Amino acid sequence: MRVIWSPLAVDRASEIADYIARDKPSAAEKWIDTIFSKVEQLESSPEIGRILPEIDNSQFRELIYGNYRIIYRIETKQISILTIRHCKQILPTGEIKG
């Protein structure tokens, strides 16, 4: 399966990396590399993430990396990365149903 990043997910990843880079640019680079590595795993194992607790639908899942949630949807021929959120943030359902 191929993985597609939504514009929102790309923006969130960039914002988070920029924030991390303020203190330590090398940590931001490592964070981005690891996020992409985790997402690559979905190509062969799309169901490795847990079902979103906010939505009882096995199509919507998340991977956890550190303090961040990588929210994605399993579709027929692709996996869509919908957004990335800090674990302490409330997840607006508009970001994932959109």
Secondary structure, 3 states (H helix, E strand, C coil): CEEEECHHHHHHHHHHHHHHHHHCHHHHHHHHHHHHHHHHHCCCCHHHCEECCCCCCCCEEEEEECCEEEEEEECCCEEEEEEEEECCCCCCCHHHHC
